[in-house]
């Protein structure tokens, strides 16, 4: 069984991977953070912030902008 926090890390990394193609790094960060802000519950974001181990660099930076 997958740990719920591990699942959140996996999903955040997937979102980052799928949005890492925009022309500028800042636009990538904005797209990832915007997606998380729009579609994730505050409790999911809080849980990810508590245990961000395993996040990609883009996912980690984007989480700071949510």
C-alpha positions in Angstrom: 0.0 0.0 0.0 1.3 3.5 -0.9 1.8 6.0 1.8 -0.5 9.0 1.2 2.4 11.4 1.5 4.4 9.4 -1.0 1.5 9.6 -3.3 1.4 13.4 -3.0 5.1 13.6 -3.7 4.6 11.4 -6.8 1.7 13.5 -8.1 3.6 16.8 -7.5 6.6 15.5 -9.3 4.4 14.4 -12.2 2.8 17.9 -12.4 6.3 19.4 -12.4 7.5 17.0 -15.1 4.4 17.8 -17.3 4.9 21.5 -16.9 8.7 21.8 -17.2 8.6 22.7 -20.9 7.5 26.3 -20.7 9.9 28.9 -22.2 11.1 30.3 -18.8 11.7 28.7 -15.5 9.4 31.3 -13.8 6.6 30.3 -16.1 7.1 26.6 -15.2 7.0 27.5 -11.5 3.8 29.5 -12.1 2.1 26.7 -14.0 3.0 24.0 -11.4 2.0 26.2 -8.4 -1.2 27.3 -10.2 -2.2 23.8 -10.8 -1.6 22.7 -7.2 -3.4 25.8 -5.9 -6.4 25.2 -8.2 -6.9 21.5 -7.8 -5.5 20.4 -4.5 -7.2 20.7 -1.1 -5.5 22.8 1.5 -5.0 19.7 3.6 -3.0 18.0 0.7 -0.8 21.0 0.3 -0.2 21.2 4.1 0.7 17.5 4.2 3.1 17.9 1.3 4.8 20.9 3.0 5.3 18.8 6.2 7.1 16.1 4.3 8.6 17.4 1.0 11.4 14.8 0.9 11.6 13.4 -2.7 10.2 16.4 -4.5 11.9 17.5 -7.7 13.6 20.9 -7.6 10.7 22.4 -9.7 8.0 20.9 -7.5 9.8 22.1 -4.4 10.2 25.6 -5.7 6.6 25.7 -6.9 5.3 24.6 -3.6 6.9 27.7 -2.1 4.6 29.8 -4.4 1.3 28.0 -3.6 
